[in-house]
């Protein structure tokens, strides 16, 4: 399969396919076109000409490792559309893996493991290793270890598994968000997100306690960390919190965006009456109104590091399980008001 053949199947030009594959931020062309092109790449097994790539970068083609293949597994979501953060991360992984000669041939969710034909389907793709996106039930680790000799996990929570892990710490990100709200004068802070076995909720509780702030169960909405959950979480706060908090931390951007919609429907002005902060810094967070203040995670670096670390393990460049922690960074926009100054920061 060549770029020309992929372009013909996708109904676009060869240059469009090339620019989609090499786009550093996955922004070239409409999302529908990008997704269609990447689906064809997976389906057809396209791999860049490794000899040409080696010569381009001044390497000896005979010394380049033979091409392999990877799998990408969703831990928290049933489909990639359910989680924009992991959708962006998965695309980075697809791009970098393709560049390295280990294209992603198979993507699925851990929830699909229950399908009886799944082991045979996994075997048919013969991946050299797999990248797991997001925390998942420990019940699945045994199955995954049986199917893949080489595994790497990418997420916000450290997991109890004997595999390489790329972590952008959700506990630390929550602390950054909470401390920013407190620095802005907020003392009555709500929480929208999951509670059970969730480091973000624990960080929320710990930060309140460390700053001598009162905890109130009426300010906590235990809900899924997706759009539906965020909307329902905001609805619950509207019913149970009296008075409303001055600020709310949402466990994900997509939950915050949905909560923003519900608060707007209820005629609650953000940030004048209620400030919102979250984490992930997905692309959409900069396009809602008000633009979302959020703790960003280095998605490109997470994806690049995951691919390189997994390939290094496949090629036996390291043996011990590695835990690599990447930093979070606060992105200050429009959704938080500074109560100390009476102005938006």
C-alpha positions as CSV (number, residue, x, y, z in Angstrom):
1,X,0.0,0.0,0.0
2,X,1.3,3.4,-1.0
3,X,0.4,7.0,-0.1
4,X,-1.1,7.3,-3.6
5,X,-3.4,4.3,-3.0
6,X,-4.4,5.6,0.4
7,X,-5.2,9.0,-1.1
8,X,-7.3,7.3,-3.8
9,X,-9.3,5.3,-1.3
10,X,-9.8,8.4,0.9
11,X,-10.7,10.6,-2.0
12,X,-8.1,13.2,-1.2
13,X,-4.7,14.2,-2.6
14,X,-1.4,12.5,-1.8
15,X,-0.1,15.7,-0.2
16,X,-3.2,15.8,2.1
17,X,-2.5,12.2,3.3
18,X,1.2,13.1,3.8
19,X,0.4,16.2,5.8
20,X,-2.2,14.4,7.9
21,X,0.3,11.7,8.8
22,X,3.0,14.3,9.6
23,X,0.9,17.0,11.2
24,X,2.7,17.8,14.6
25,X,-0.6,18.7,16.3
26,X,-3.1,16.6,14.3
27,X,-4.7,19.8,13.0
28,X,-4.4,19.5,9.3
29,X,-7.7,18.8,7.5
30,X,-11.2,18.3,9.0
31,X,-11.5,15.7,11.8
32,X,-13.7,13.5,9.6
33,X,-11.0,13.5,6.9
34,X,-8.2,12.8,9.4
35,X,-10.1,9.9,11.0
36,X,-11.0,8.4,7.6
37,X,-7.3,8.5,6.5
38,X,-6.1,6.9,9.7
39,X,-8.7,4.2,9.5
40,X,-7.5,3.3,6.0
41,X,-3.9,3.3,7.2
42,X,-4.8,0.7,9.9
43,X,-7.0,-1.4,7.7
44,X,-4.5,-1.6,4.8
45,X,-1.3,-2.0,6.9
46,X,0.5,0.9,5.4
47,X,4.0,1.4,6.6
48,X,6.4,4.2,5.4
49,X,9.3,3.1,3.2
50,X,11.9,2.6,5.9
51,X,14.8,2.6,3.5
52,X,13.8,6.0,2.2
53,X,13.3,7.3,5.7
54,X,16.7,6.0,6.7
55,X,18.5,7.6,3.8
56,X,16.6,10.9,4.4
57,X,18.0,11.1,7.9
58,X,21.5,10.0,6.9
59,X,21.3,6.4,8.2
60,X,22.3,3.1,6.7
61,X,19.1,1.3,5.7
62,X,20.8,-2.1,6.4
63,X,21.2,-1.1,10.0
64,X,17.6,-0.1,10.5
65,X,15.4,-2.6,12.5
66,X,12.7,-4.4,10.7
67,X,9.2,-3.0,10.9
68,X,6.8,-4.3,13.5
69,X,3.3,-3.5,14.7
70,X,1.6,-2.2,17.9
71,X,-1.8,-2.3,19.4
72,X,-3.6,0.5,21.3
73,X,-6.0,-0.4,24.1
74,X,-8.4,1.9,25.8
75,X,-8.6,1.4,29.6
76,X,-11.3,3.8,30.7
77,X,-13.5,4.3,27.6
78,X,-15.5,2.0,25.4
79,X,-14.8,4.0,22.3
80,X,-12.2,6.7,21.5
81,X,-15.0,9.2,20.9
82,X,-15.9,8.9,24.6
83,X,-12.7,10.6,25.8
84,X,-11.2,13.5,23.8
85,X,-8.0,13.5,25.9
86,X,-7.2,9.9,25.0
87,X,-8.4,10.5,21.5
88,X,-5.7,13.2,21.1
89,X,-3.1,10.9,22.8
90,X,-4.0,7.9,20.6
91,X,-3.5,10.0,17.5
92,X,0.0,11.1,18.7
93,X,0.8,7.5,19.3
94,X,-0.4,6.5,15.8
95,X,1.8,9.1,14.2
96,X,4.9,8.4,16.2
97,X,4.6,4.7,15.9
98,X,4.2,4.9,12.1
99,X,7.3,7.1,11.9
100,X,9.3,4.4,13.9
101,X,8.1,1.6,11.6
102,X,5.8,0.1,14.3
103,X,2.4,1.2,13.1
104,X,-0.7,0.7,15.3
105,X,-2.6,-2.1,13.6
106,X,-5.3,-2.8,16.1
107,X,-7.2,-0.6,18.6
108,X,-9.9,-1.7,21.0
109,X,-11.2,-1.3,24.6
110,X,-10.6,-3.5,27.5
111,X,-14.4,-3.8,27.6
112,X,-14.2,-5.7,24.3
113,X,-12.1,-8.4,26.0
114,X,-15.4,-10.1,27.1
115,X,-16.2,-10.8,23.4
116,X,-15.5,-14.5,22.8
117,X,-13.7,-13.9,19.5
118,X,-11.3,-11.3,20.9
119,X,-8.3,-13.6,21.6
120,X,-8.4,-14.9,18.0
121,X,-8.7,-11.4,16.7
122,X,-5.8,-10.2,18.8
123,X,-3.7,-13.1,17.6
124,X,-4.5,-12.4,13.9
125,X,-2.9,-8.9,14.3
126,X,0.4,-10.2,15.8
127,X,1.4,-7.0,17.5
128,X,4.9,-6.8,19.0
129,X,3.5,-4.8,21.9
130,X,0.6,-2.8,23.2
131,X,0.0,0.6,24.7
132,X,-2.8,0.9,27.3
133,X,-4.5,4.3,27.6
134,X,-6.0,5.1,30.9
135,X,-6.5,3.2,34.2
136,X,-8.4,-0.1,34.0
137,X,-9.6,-2.9,36.2
138,X,-6.9,-5.2,37.5
139,X,-9.0,-8.1,36.3
140,X,-7.8,-7.4,32.8
141,X,-4.0,-7.3,33.4
142,X,-3.6,-11.1,33.3
143,X,-5.4,-11.4,30.0
144,X,-3.3,-8.6,28.5
145,X,-0.1,-10.1,29.7
146,X,-1.0,-13.4,28.1
147,X,-1.7,-11.7,24.8
148,X,1.3,-9.3,24.7
149,X,5.0,-9.9,25.7
150,X,5.5,-6.1,25.8
151,X,3.1,-3.7,27.5
152,X,3.2,0.0,28.5
153,X,0.6,1.9,30.3
154,X,-0.1,5.7,29.9
155,X,-2.3,7.6,32.3
156,X,-2.8,9.9,35.2
157,X,-2.8,7.2,38.0
158,X,0.0,4.7,38.8
159,X,-1.3,1.2,38.4
160,X,-0.3,-2.0,40.2
161,X,1.2,-3.8,37.2
162,X,4.7,-5.1,36.3
163,X,5.0,-3.1,33.1
164,X,6.4,0.2,31.9
165,X,4.3,3.3,32.8
166,X,4.2,6.8,31.5
167,X,2.5,9.0,34.1
168,X,1.2,12.6,34.2
169,X,0.2,12.6,37.8
170,X,-3.5,13.4,38.3
171,X,-2.9,14.0,42.0
172,X,-0.4,16.7,41.3
173,X,-2.6,18.2,38.6
174,X,-5.5,18.5,41.0
175,X,-3.3,20.1,43.6
176,X,-2.2,22.7,41.1
177,X,-5.8,23.5,40.2
178,X,-7.0,23.6,43.8
179,X,-4.1,25.7,45.0
180,X,-4.8,28.2,42.1
181,X,-8.5,28.5,43.2
182,X,-7.4,29.0,46.8
183,X,-4.8,31.7,45.8
184,X,-7.7,33.4,44.0
185,X,-9.6,33.6,47.3
186,X,-12.0,30.7,46.8
187,X,-12.9,28.8,50.0
188,X,-16.1,27.0,49.2
189,X,-15.0,24.7,46.4
190,X,-17.0,21.9,44.7
191,X,-15.9,18.7,43.0
192,X,-17.4,17.0,39.9
193,X,-15.9,13.6,39.0
194,X,-15.4,10.1,40.2
195,X,-14.7,9.3,43.9
196,X,-13.9,5.6,44.3
197,X,-10.2,4.8,43.8
198,X,-9.6,8.2,42.2
199,X,-6.4,10.2,43.0
200,X,-8.1,13.4,41.9
201,X,-10.7,13.2,44.5
202,X,-8.1,12.3,47.2
203,X,-6.1,15.3,46.1
204,X,-9.2,17.5,46.4
205,X,-9.8,16.3,49.9
206,X,-6.1,16.6,50.9
207,X,-5.8,20.1,49.6
208,X,-8.9,21.3,51.4
209,X,-7.5,19.8,54.7
210,X,-4.0,21.2,54.2
211,X,-5.5,24.7,53.8
212,X,-7.9,24.5,56.7
213,X,-11.0,24.5,54.5
214,X,-14.2,22.8,55.4
215,X,-15.3,19.7,53.5
216,X,-19.0,19.4,52.6
217,X,-20.5,16.3,50.9
218,X,-23.2,18.6,49.4
219,X,-20.4,20.2,47.3
220,X,-19.3,16.8,45.8
221,X,-20.9,15.2,42.7
222,X,-19.8,11.6,42.2
223,X,-20.2,11.1,38.5
224,X,-18.5,9.7,35.4
225,X,-15.7,11.9,34.1
226,X,-17.2,12.3,30.6
227,X,-19.7,14.8,29.1
228,X,-22.8,13.1,30.4
229,X,-21.3,12.8,33.8
230,X,-20.2,16.4,33.9
231,X,-23.7,17.6,33.0
232,X,-25.3,15.4,35.6
233,X,-22.7,16.4,38.2
234,X,-23.6,20.1,37.7
235,X,-27.3,19.3,37.9
236,X,-26.6,17.5,41.2
237,X,-24.7,20.5,42.6
238,X,-27.6,22.8,41.6
239,X,-29.9,20.6,43.7
240,X,-27.8,19.8,46.7
241,X,-25.4,22.8,47.3
242,X,-27.0,25.7,49.1
243,X,-25.4,28.1,48.7
244,X,-23.5,27.1,45.5
245,X,-19.7,26.9,45.8
246,X,-17.8,29.9,44.5
247,X,-15.7,27.5,42.4
248,X,-15.8,23.9,41.1
249,X,-13.0,21.6,40.2
250,X,-13.9,19.2,37.4
251,X,-11.9,16.0,37.0
252,X,-11.7,16.4,33.2
253,X,-12.1,19.2,30.6
254,X,-14.9,17.4,28.9
255,X,-16.8,17.1,32.2
256,X,-16.1,20.8,32.8
257,X,-17.4,21.8,29.4
258,X,-20.6,19.9,30.0
259,X,-21.0,21.4,33.5
260,X,-20.5,24.8,32.0
261,X,-23.4,24.2,29.7
262,X,-25.7,23.1,32.6
263,X,-24.7,26.1,34.7
264,X,-25.3,28.4,31.8
265,X,-28.8,26.9,31.3
266,X,-29.5,27.5,34.9
267,X,-28.5,31.2,34.4
268,X,-25.4,30.8,36.5
269,X,-22.7,33.2,35.1
270,X,-19.2,31.7,34.8
271,X,-17.0,33.0,36.2
272,X,-18.8,36.0,37.7
273,X,-21.0,33.8,40.0
274,X,-19.1,30.5,39.8
275,X,-15.6,29.7,38.7
276,X,-14.7,26.5,36.8
277,X,-11.3,24.8,36.6
278,X,-10.4,21.3,35.3
279,X,-7.5,19.3,33.8
280,X,-6.3,17.9,30.5
281,X,-6.2,21.0,28.3
282,X,-7.9,19.3,25.3
283,X,-8.2,21.3,22.1
284,X,-11.9,22.2,22.8
285,X,-11.1,23.8,26.1
286,X,-9.7,26.9,24.4
287,X,-12.8,27.3,22.2
288,X,-15.7,27.4,24.7
289,X,-16.9,30.6,26.2
290,X,-15.5,31.4,28.6
291,X,-12.3,29.7,27.7
292,X,-11.5,27.1,30.2
293,X,-8.8,27.5,32.8
294,X,-7.2,24.0,33.1
295,X,-4.1,22.0,34.1
296,X,-2.6,20.8,30.9
297,X,-0.8,17.6,30.3
298,X,2.0,17.2,27.7
299,X,0.0,15.0,25.3
300,X,2.7,15.0,22.6
301,X,5.4,14.1,25.0
302,X,3.3,11.4,26.7
303,X,2.6,9.8,23.3
304,X,6.2,10.1,22.0
305,X,7.6,8.7,25.3
306,X,5.2,5.8,25.3
307,X,6.0,4.7,21.7
308,X,9.8,5.1,22.2
309,X,9.8,3.3,25.6
310,X,7.7,0.4,24.2
311,X,9.9,0.0,21.1
312,X,13.0,0.1,23.3
313,X,11.5,-2.8,25.4
314,X,10.6,-4.7,22.2
315,X,14.2,-4.3,21.0
316,X,15.5,-5.4,24.5
317,X,17.1,-2.1,25.3
318,X,15.8,-2.3,28.8
319,X,14.4,-5.0,31.1
320,X,13.3,-3.5,34.4
321,X,9.8,-1.9,34.5
322,X,10.1,1.8,34.2
323,X,7.9,4.6,35.7
324,X,8.4,7.9,33.9
325,X,6.6,11.0,35.3
326,X,5.9,14.0,33.1
327,X,5.0,17.5,34.4
328,X,1.6,19.3,34.5
329,X,1.2,22.9,33.6
330,X,-1.5,25.4,34.5
331,X,-3.2,27.1,31.5
332,X,-4.9,30.3,32.8
333,X,-7.8,31.5,30.7
334,X,-11.2,33.0,31.5
335,X,-13.2,30.6,33.7
336,X,-11.8,31.6,37.1
337,X,-12.4,34.9,38.9
338,X,-9.9,36.3,41.4
339,X,-12.0,37.1,44.5
340,X,-9.1,38.9,46.1
341,X,-9.0,41.5,43.4
342,X,-12.5,41.4,42.0
343,X,-11.1,40.8,38.5
344,X,-10.6,37.9,36.2
345,X,-7.2,36.3,35.9
